[in-house]
């Protein structure tokens, strides 16, 4: 057995998730637009325009960091859809200034994991009837 440090992070993630980790590449990253995200938003949350365009054109695998960005927006959108019961309502909420977050637009926070956690906390509060 190889030392853990010798195994690339992508492989370690695959092992730890028992193959459940969604790995995005140039062939399937544009499918995130089906969740209602524009390509401009994907450039912002996943990878810069030229990088993502190259990955799509060459069907390259996203880096771990880029994949994390894709998984983040999917995770938040799935939670928002569950909370609001509808993709359109979820999108409207994500794109409106939020009073509970001092007027910050939730979508603007999805550039970081920390921001995504704040958005998820707000969604969980709504889900539990705690409107701030």
MITOR-915892 format. One record per atom (N, C-alpha, C, O): residue in three letters; x, y, z. Coordinates in steps of 0.02 Angstrom, whole numbers, plus 32768, in hexadecimal, padded with zeros to 4 digits. Atoms other than C-alpha are relative to their C-alpha. Example, Ala and Ser with C-alpha at 12.3 -4.5 7.8 and 13.67 -1.06 7.14 Angstrom:
ALA802D7FC58000;ALA82677F1F8186;ALA802D803C8000;ALA8061803B8021;SER7FD67FC57FFD;SER82AC7FCB8165;SER7FD980378025;SER7FF2806E802D;
end
This chain:
UNK802B7FC58000;UNK800080008000;UNK802C803E8000;UNK805D80418025;UNK7FDA7FC18005;UNK804180AD7FD1;UNK7FF0802D803B;UNK7FBA802A8058;UNK800B7FCE7FCB;UNK805781348053;UNK7FCB80317FE8;UNK7FC780417FAD;UNK80367FD28011;UNK7FC381AA8059;UNK8019803D7FDB;UNK7FF680567FAE;UNK7FE57FC48021;UNK8031823C8024;UNK80107FF37FB7;UNK801480227F8F;UNK7FF180118046;UNK805981E07F82;UNK7FC27FFC7FD5;UNK7FC77FFA7F97;UNK803F80068025;UNK7FA281D47F51;UNK7FE480467FF3;UNK7FDC806E8021;UNK801B7FBD800F;UNK7F5E826D7EF6;UNK7FBF800E8025;UNK7F997FE08034;UNK803B7FEC7FDA;UNK7ED682CE7F52;UNK7FBF7FE97FDF;UNK7F917FD38001;UNK803D80158023;UNK7E5482A77ECC;UNK7FF27FB6800E;UNK7FB87FA38018;UNK800880487FF3;UNK7E7181EC7EE6;UNK7FEC7FF48048;UNK7FC27FCA8056;UNK801380077FB9;UNK7E6981FE7FA4;UNK7FB78014800B;UNK7F947FF38032;UNK80467FEB7FFA;UNK7DC4825C7F94;UNK7FD17FCA7FE5;UNK7F9D7FBB8002;UNK80288035801E;UNK7D8081D37F23;UNK7FFC7FC4802F;UNK7FC67FA68037;UNK7FFF80397FD2;UNK7DB5814B7F9E;UNK7FD48010803D;UNK7FAA7FE78050;UNK80257FEE7FC3;UNK7D6E81A88036;UNK7FB580057FF4;UNK7F8E7FF68021;UNK80487FF9800F;UNK7CC881CA7FE0;UNK7FE17FC07FE5;UNK7FA67FBE7FD5;UNK80178040801B;UNK7CBC81167FA5;UNK7FE280087FBB;UNK7FB17FE77FA9;UNK80167FF68045;UNK7CA781547EF4;UNK7FC3802D7FF8;UNK7FA980357FC1;UNK803C7FD68002;UNK7C1681C97F21;UNK800F80487FEC;UNK7FE0806E7FDE;UNK7FED7FBB8010;UNK7C7682697EFD;UNK7FF3800F7FB6;UNK800B7FEB7F8B;UNK800C7FEC8045;UNK7C3782C07E60;UNK803E80247FE6;UNK805380568003;UNK7FC57FE0801F;UNK7CCC82EB7DF3;UNK7FEA80207FBF;UNK7FD27FFE7F91;UNK80147FDB803C;UNK7CA983717D72;UNK803C80067FD1;UNK807680097FE7;UNK7FCC7FF48033;UNK7D0983847CD1;UNK7FE1802A7FC9;UNK7FA7803F7FCD;UNK80177FD78037;UNK7CFB83E47C30;UNK7FC37FE57FDC;UNK7F9F800A7FBB;UNK8039801E8022;UNK7C78836A7BF1;UNK7FBF800C8026;UNK7F89800F8008;UNK803F7FFA7FDB;UNK7BFC83837C7F;UNK7FF8803F802A;UNK7FC380498047;UNK80067FC47FD6;UNK7C2184287CD8;UNK7FCA80307FE5;UNK7FAA8052800D;UNK80327FD2801C;UNK7BB084897C61;UNK7FB97FE98011;UNK7F89800F8008;UNK804280187FEB;UNK7B20841B7C9E;UNK7FE68026803E;UNK7FAB8024804D;UNK80167FD87FC6;UNK7B1E848C7D38;UNK7FD180387FEB;UNK7FAD80538015;UNK802F7FCD8018;UNK7AC085087CCC;UNK7FB87FE68005;UNK7F89800E8008;UNK8043801B7FF8;UNK7A2C84917CDB;UNK7FE4800F8045;UNK7FA7800C8050;UNK80167FEB7FBD;UNK7A2684C57D92;UNK7FEF804A8002;UNK7FDC80658036;UNK80127FBA8004;UNK7A0B85757D56;UNK803A80318006;UNK8030806D8009;UNK7FC57FD57FFC;UNK7ABC85B77D64;UNK801680137FB9;UNK80177FE87F8C;UNK7FE77FEA8041;UNK7AFD861E7CD4;UNK80497FEC7FFA;UNK80697FDD802C;UNK7FB8800D8008;UNK7BA885FE7C89;UNK802980368022;UNK805E8027803D;UNK7FDC7FCA7FDD;UNK7BDC86A77CCE;UNK80077FEF804A;UNK803C7FFA8068;UNK7FFC80147FBA;UNK7BB286677D7C;UNK80307FC5800A;UNK80547FC3803B;UNK7FD180387FFB;UNK7C1185C67D5D;UNK804880187FFB;UNK80737FFD801D;UNK7FBC7FE48005;UNK7CA9862B7D29;UNK8013801E8044;UNK804D801B8058;UNK7FF47FE07FBF;UNK7C9986857DCF;UNK800A7FCE8038;UNK80367FD78063;UNK7FFF802F7FC8;UNK7C7C85EE7E3F;UNK802C7FC37FF5;UNK80437FA58026;UNK7FDB803D800E;UNK7CD985617DE8;UNK8047800E7FE8;UNK80777FF98007;UNK7FBE7FF1801D;UNK7D6785A37D7C;UNK7FF9803C7FD2;UNK7FC380487FB6;UNK80027FC7802E;UNK7D94863E7D17;UNK7FEC7FEB7FB9;UNK7FF57FB17FA6;UNK801A800C8043;UNK7D4C864D7C68;UNK80307FD77FD3;UNK801C7FA37FB9;UNK7FD18022802E;UNK7DE886187C06;UNK80107FBA8019;UNK80147F8B7FF1;UNK7FF180427FE4;UNK7E1085897C7C;UNK7FC67FD07FF5;UNK7FD07F987FDE;UNK803A802B8008;UNK7D6085447C7A;UNK7FF27FF17FB6;UNK7FE07FB97FA5;UNK800A800C8048;UNK7D51855B7BBD;UNK80317FCC7FE7;UNK801F7FA17FBE;UNK7FCE80328015;UNK7DF284F87BA7;UNK7FED7FBA801A;UNK7FF37F897FF6;UNK801480417FE4;UNK7DB5846E7C1C;UNK7FC67FE37FD8;UNK7FC47FA77FCB;UNK803A80188027;UNK7D1284647BBA;UNK80167FEA7FBB;UNK80037FB47FA3;UNK7FEB800F8045;UNK7D6584677B0F;UNK802A7FBF7FFE;UNK80247F987FCF;UNK7FD4803B8000;UNK7DE583E17B40;UNK7FE57FC7802A;UNK80067F938032;UNK801F80327FD4;UNK7D6F837F7BB1;UNK802F7FEC8039;UNK80347FB2804B;UNK7FD0800C7FCA;UNK7DF083927C3C;UNK7FDB7FFB8043;UNK7FA78019804D;UNK801A80057FBC;UNK7DCE83617CF0;UNK800D80418024;UNK80428060801C;UNK7FF67FC47FD7;UNK7DB683F47D65;UNK80327FF18037;UNK80397FB7804D;UNK7FD480097FC6;UNK7E37840F7DED;UNK7FD47FF4803D;UNK7F977FFF803B;UNK8025800C7FC2;UNK7E0483E17E9E;UNK7FDD80418016;UNK7FA3803F802A;UNK801C7FC07FEC;UNK7DE884997EC6;UNK7FC580147FD3;UNK7F92802C7FEC;UNK80367FEF802F;UNK7D7F84B57E29;UNK7FC47FD2800C;UNK7F8A7FE9800A;UNK8035802F7FF3;UNK7D1B84187E4E;UNK7FDB80138041;UNK7F9E800D8045;UNK801E7FE97FC2;UNK7CFE84587EFF;UNK7FCF80397FF3;UNK7F99803C8011;UNK802C7FC98011;UNK7CB484F77EB5;UNK7FBF7FE87FE0;UNK7F8980017FF0;UNK803B801C8021;UNK7C3E84927E47;UNK7FD47FDC8032;UNK7F977FE58032;UNK802780247FCD;UNK7C0984227ED7;UNK7FDE80308030;UNK7FA680238047;UNK801C7FCE7FD3;UNK7BEC84BC7F44;UNK7FC0801D7FE4;UNK7F8D80208008;UNK803C7FE2801C;UNK7B70850C7ECD;UNK7FC77FCD7FF9;UNK7F8D7FDE8002;UNK803380358005;UNK7B1684667EB2;UNK7FE27FF48045;UNK7FA57FEF804C;UNK8017800E7FBC;UNK7B0B84467F6D;UNK7FD180378019;UNK7F9C80288036;UNK802A7FC97FE9;UNK7AC484F37F93;UNK7FBF80037FD8;UNK7F8A800E7FF5;UNK803D7FFE8028;UNK7A4A84ED7F02;UNK7FD17FC88013;UNK7F947FD28017;UNK802B80397FEC;UNK7A0A84417F35;UNK7FDE800F8042;UNK7FA28000804A;UNK801F7FEE7FC0;UNK79ED847F7FE6;UNK7FCB80367FF6;UNK7F9480318012;UNK80307FCB800D;UNK7997851E7FA8;UNK7FC17FE57FDE;UNK7F897FF87FEF;UNK803A801D8022;UNK792784B87F35;UNK7FD67FD88032;UNK7F987FDA802F;UNK802580277FCE;UNK78F884467FC6;UNK7FDA802F8030;UNK7FA080228040;UNK801F7FD17FD1;UNK78D484D9803B;UNK7FC580247FE0;UNK7F90802B7FFF;UNK80347FD98021;UNK786D853B7FBC;UNK7FD17FD67FD5;UNK7F9D7FEF7FBF;UNK802C802D8024;UNK782384A57F62;UNK7FFE800A7FB5;UNK7FD67FEC7F92;UNK80037FF08047;UNK784A84EA7EB6;UNK804180247FEC;UNK805A804F8010;UNK7FC17FE38017;UNK78E485197E51;UNK7FFB804B7FF3;UNK802980708003;UNK80087FB8800E;UNK78A085C27E1A;UNK7FFF8029803F;UNK801F805E8043;UNK80017FDC7FC0;UNK787885F87ECB;UNK804480008021;UNK80588032803F;UNK7FBD80057FE4;UNK792385BB7F03;UNK802E80337FDF;UNK805580558000;UNK7FD67FD08024;UNK797786237E7B;UNK7FEF80478012;UNK801C8071801A;UNK80137FBB7FED;UNK791486BE7EA8;UNK801D80118045;UNK80388047804E;UNK7FE57FF47FBE;UNK794886AC7F5E;UNK804C800A7FFE;UNK80678037801F;UNK7FB77FFB8005;UNK79FF86927F31;UNK801680427FE2;UNK804E80587FEF;UNK7FED7FC48025;UNK79FF872F7EC6;UNK7FE68041801D;UNK7FF380778001;UNK801B7FC47FE0;UNK79A787A97F3B;UNK80298011803E;UNK80407FE48061;UNK7FE07FED7FC1;UNK79FA880E7FC5;UNK7FDA7FE1803B;UNK7F9D7FE1803D;UNK801F80247FC9;UNK79DB87B08067;UNK8004802A8040;UNK803B803D8056;UNK80037FD77FC3;UNK79A388128100;UNK80267FDF803A;UNK804780028060;UNK7FDE80247FCB;UNK79E7878C8175;UNK804C80017FF9;UNK80707FF18028;UNK7FB77FFD800C;UNK7A9487A18126;UNK801480497FF2;UNK804280567FCB;UNK7FF27FB88007;UNK7A9288608130;UNK800180187FB8;UNK802A80417FA5;UNK80087FE98044;UNK7A5C8875807C;UNK802E7FE17FCC;UNK802D7FF47F92;UNK7FD38022802F;UNK7ADF8804802E;UNK7FD77FCF7FD7;UNK7FAA7FAE7FF0;UNK80218030802C;UNK7AA5879E7F98;UNK80207FBB800B;UNK805C7FB48002;UNK7FE380417FF1;UNK7ABA86E57FC6;UNK802D7FE47FC8;UNK80617FC67FD6;UNK7FD9801A8038;UNK7AFA86B87F18;UNK8047801C8001;UNK80767FF97FED;UNK7FBE7FE17FFF;UNK7B8B87317F31;UNK802F7FE08033;UNK806B7FEB8031;UNK7FD780207FCE;UNK7BC886C97FC3;UNK801A7FBC7FEA;UNK80447F9E800C;UNK7FEE80438015;UNK7BDD86287F60;UNK80467FFA7FE3;UNK80597FC47FCC;UNK7FBB80048018;UNK7C8D86547F2A;UNK802D7FDE8032;UNK80657FC98020;UNK7FD780217FCD;UNK7CCD860A7FCD;UNK7FD77FCE8027;UNK7F997FD38029;UNK802180317FD6;UNK7CA48578803C;UNK7FE28022803E;UNK7FAB80118054;UNK80197FDB7FC6;UNK7C9085EF80CF;UNK7FBE80237FEF;UNK7F8F80218016;UNK803D7FE08016;UNK7C0F8652806E;UNK7FC77FCF7FF6;UNK7F8E7FDC8007;UNK80338034800C;UNK7BB485B4803B;UNK7FE27FE88042;UNK7FA67FDB8046;UNK801980157FBE;UNK7BA7858180F2;UNK7FCF8033801B;UNK7F9C80208038;UNK802E7FCB7FE9;UNK7B568629811B;UNK7FBD7FFA7FDB;UNK7F8880027FFA;UNK803D80088027;UNK7AD8860F808E;UNK7FDA7FC38017;UNK7F9D7FC5801F;UNK8021803D7FE8;UNK7AB4855E80C9;UNK7FE1800B8045;UNK7FAA7FF18052;UNK801D7FF27FBE;UNK7A99859C817B;UNK7FC080277FF9;UNK7F8E8019801B;UNK803D7FD9800C;UNK7A1B861C813B;UNK7FC97FD37FE5;UNK7F8F7FDA7FFA;UNK8031802E801C;UNK79C3859580D8;UNK7FE47FD08035;UNK7FA97FC28037;UNK8017802C7FCA;UNK79BC8521816F;UNK7FD280268030;UNK7FA2800A8049;UNK802B7FD87FD6;UNK797285AF81D6;UNK7FBA80067FE1;UNK7F877FFF8003;UNK80407FFA8023;UNK78EB85C98153;UNK7FDB7FBE8003;UNK7F9F7FBC800E;UNK801E80427FFF;UNK78CC850E814C;UNK7FE17FF08044;UNK7FB17FCA8048;UNK801A800D7FBC;UNK78B0850D8209;UNK7FD280388019;UNK7FC1803B8054;UNK80307FCC7FEF;UNK783E85A68205;UNK801E803A8026;UNK7FF980618045;UNK7FDF7FC97FDF;UNK78BF861F8249;UNK801080357FCB;UNK804380307FA8;UNK7FF57FCB8031;UNK78AF86BA81DD;UNK801F803C8022;UNK800380588051;UNK7FDD7FC77FE2;UNK792C87428205;UNK7FF6803C7FD5;UNK800F80727FE5;
end
